[in-house]
Amino acid sequence: MQKSDLIKLVYFDFNFWRVDVCKLTLAIGKIPFENKIVSKRYFIINKESDEFPFGQVPLLHVNEKIIAQTSAMIRYCGKITGLYPSDIFECALVDQTIDFANDVTNLIIPSIREQDLKRKKIKREELNNKILPKWLSYLERFLKNNNCSNFFITNKLTIADIIVWRILLWLTSGKLEHISIDLKLKYPLLNNYYFFISNFTRLTSLKDFSQIVSNQINH
């Protein structure tokens, strides 16, 4: 990356982990970026154009080049900020957290898109009582088997920390109706880890961190 590179994140006018993790990573690395908001109407009209390579947002622009797909965006941001490991096995561990976050998101999306309130409630209750507990138990086990410090899976902050923290914030924020805000309390390692990262100065001192938390938590 060159100092003259112009970086721009493209997304809608609300917070979501897929774009927030990039914002936080760039902010920690003190790399300036533009936050470009597109309307849903604009996106629907133009999503089949070259502007949106896979018909999706968020997008990461680097000068005139476009990076799509969450995993590629997060890795790019991690690499230019030093928050993506150089050790190839640590890279594999970090990559698993990205895939975990994507898997959990794909499990939740059908309930977000469900318009019928009764069916939405049924889907959310299944997520709360069966699906998410199973996946959080996987994540707790993954942390137990790979943890070597206060950070998630390495001895220093990486994008894995930002990803896992942001997913746990989303799941227990109250924004997902019928999903318990106490869900992570059943998993002591995850709960303690979440508390540590939520009070980690390099994150909490960021304007983007405060904005994300303020907009994510139901008061």
C-alpha positions in Angstrom: 0.0 0.0 0.0 1.2 3.5 -0.8 0.5 6.5 1.4 -1.3 8.2 -1.5 -3.8 5.3 -1.9 -7.4 6.4 -1.5 -9.5 3.9 0.4 -13.3 4.0 0.4 -15.8 1.7 2.1 -19.2 1.4 0.5 -22.3 0.4 2.4 -25.8 1.4 3.4 -26.5 3.9 6.2 -26.5 1.5 9.1 -24.0 -0.6 11.0 -23.3 -4.2 10.1 -20.3 -6.4 11.1 -19.1 -7.0 7.5 -18.2 -3.4 7.0 -17.6 -2.4 10.7 -14.7 -4.8 11.1 -13.0 -3.1 8.1 -13.7 0.3 9.6 -12.2 -0.7 13.0 -9.2 -2.4 11.4 -8.4 0.7 9.3 -8.9 3.0 12.2 -6.6 1.0 14.5 -4.0 1.1 11.7 -4.5 4.9 11.4 -5.3 4.5 7.7 -7.7 7.2 6.4 -10.7 6.0 4.6 -13.9 7.5 3.1 -17.2 6.1 4.3 -19.5 6.2 1.3 -23.2 5.5 1.9 -25.4 4.3 -0.9 -29.2 4.2 -0.7 -31.0 0.9 -1.1 -32.8 2.3 -4.0 -29.5 3.2 -5.8 -28.2 -0.3 -5.0 -31.2 -2.1 -6.4 -31.1 -0.1 -9.6 -27.3 -0.5 -10.1 -26.4 -3.8 -8.4 -26.0 -5.7 -11.7 -23.5 -3.1 -13.0 -19.7 -3.3 -12.9 -20.0 -1.0 -9.8 -21.0 -4.0 -7.7 -18.9 -7.0 -8.9 -21.0 -9.7 -7.2 -24.2 -7.7 -6.9 -23.5 -7.1 -3.2 -22.3 -4.6 -0.6 -20.1 -3.8 1.3 -17.3 -3.0 -1.1 -13.7 -1.8 -0.6 -12.3 0.7 -3.1 -8.5 1.1 -3.3 -8.0 4.0 -5.7 -9.8 2.8 -8.9 -9.8 -0.9 -7.9 -12.7 -2.6 -6.2 -12.5 -5.4 -3.7 -15.7 -7.3 -3.0 -16.6 -10.2 -0.7 -16.3 -9.9 3.0 -13.4 -12.2 3.5 -11.2 -10.5 0.9 -12.0 -7.1 2.3 -11.1 -8.0 5.9 -7.9 -9.7 4.9 -6.8 -6.8 2.8 -7.5 -4.4 5.7 -5.7 -6.7 8.1 -2.6 -7.0 5.9 -2.1 -3.3 5.3 -2.5 -2.5 9.0 -0.4 -5.4 10.4 -3.4 -7.1 12.0 -3.2 -10.2 9.8 -0.5 -12.7 10.9 2.5 -13.5 8.8 2.7 -17.1 10.2 0.8 -19.3 7.9 -0.9 -21.4 10.6 -2.0 -18.3 12.5 -3.4 -17.1 9.1 -5.4 -20.3 9.0 -6.7 -19.8 12.5 -7.8 -16.2 11.7 -9.4 -17.3 8.5 -11.5 -19.8 10.4 -13.0 -16.9 12.4 -13.9 -15.1 9.2 -15.7 -18.2 7.9 -17.4 -18.7 11.3 -18.8 -15.2 11.2 -20.0 -15.7 7.6 -21.6 -19.1 8.5 -23.5 -17.6 11.5 -24.6 -14.7 9.4 -26.0 -17.0 6.7 -27.9 -18.9 9.4 -29.5 -15.6 10.7 -30.3 -14.0 7.3 -33.5 -16.0 6.6 -35.0 -14.7 9.8 -34.1 -11.1 8.8 -35.7 -11.5 5.4 -38.9 -13.2 6.8 -41.8 -10.8 6.5 -44.4 -12.9 8.3 -44.0 -12.0 12.0 -45.2 -15.4 13.3 -42.7 -17.3 11.1 -40.0 -14.8 12.0 -40.6 -15.4 15.7 -40.4 -19.2 15.1 -37.2 -18.9 13.2 -35.6 -16.6 15.8 -36.6 -18.9 18.7 -35.0 -21.8 16.9 -31.9 -19.7 16.5 -31.9 -18.7 20.1 -32.7 -22.1 21.6 -30.8 -24.5 19.3 -28.8 -23.1 16.4 -26.8 -20.3 17.9 -26.0 -22.2 21.2 -24.6 -25.0 19.1 -22.4 -22.6 17.1 -21.3 -20.6 20.1 -20.3 -23.9 21.7 -18.1 -24.5 18.7 -16.6 -21.1 19.0 -16.0 -21.6 22.8 -14.2 -24.9 22.0 -12.2 -23.3 19.2 -11.1 -20.6 21.7 -10.2 -23.2 24.4 -8.1 -25.3 22.0 -6.2 -22.4 20.4 -6.0 -19.6 22.9 -2.5 -18.5 24.1 -3.2 -15.1 25.5 -6.0 -12.6 26.4 -6.5 -12.2 22.6 -8.5 -14.7 20.7 -6.0 -17.1 19.1 -2.6 -15.3 18.9 -0.5 -13.3 21.4 -1.5 -10.0 20.0 -4.5 -8.2 18.4 -5.5 -9.4 15.0 -8.6 -9.1 12.8 -9.9 -12.3 14.5 -10.4 -10.3 17.7 -12.3 -7.6 15.9 -14.5 -10.1 14.0 -15.4 -12.3 17.0 -16.0 -9.2 19.2 -18.3 -7.7 16.6 -20.3 -10.9 16.0 -20.8 -11.4 19.7 -21.9 -7.7 20.0 -24.4 -8.3 17.2 -25.9 -11.5 18.6 -26.4 -10.1 22.1 -27.2 -6.5 21.3 -31.0 -6.8 21.5 -31.2 -5.8 17.8 -32.1 -9.3 16.8 -35.6 -9.7 18.2 -36.2 -13.0 20.2 -32.4 -13.6 20.5 -31.4 -13.4 24.2 -29.0 -10.6 25.1 -27.6 -13.1 27.7 -26.8 -15.7 25.1 -23.0 -15.5 25.5 -23.2 -15.8 29.3 -23.5 -19.6 28.9 -20.0 -19.6 27.5 -17.5 -18.3 30.1 -14.5 -18.2 27.9 -16.3 -16.2 25.2 -17.9 -14.0 27.8 -14.6 -13.2 29.5 -13.0 -12.6 26.2 -15.8 -10.3 25.0 -15.4 -8.3 28.2 -11.6 -8.0 27.7 -11.9 -6.8 24.1 -14.8 -4.4 25.0 -12.4 -2.7 27.3 -9.3 -2.8 25.2 -8.0 0.7 24.9 -6.8 0.5 21.3 -10.4 -0.3 20.3 -12.4 1.8 22.8 -10.5 4.9 22.0 -11.7 4.9 18.4 -14.5 7.1 17.3 -15.7 4.3 15.1 -15.9 1.9 18.1 -18.1 4.3 20.1 -20.4 4.9 17.1 -20.8 1.2 16.4 -21.6 0.3 20.0 -24.0 3.3 20.4 -25.9 2.3 17.2 -25.9 -1.5 17.9 -27.1 -1.6 21.5 -30.8 -1.2 22.2 -31.2 1.3 25.1 
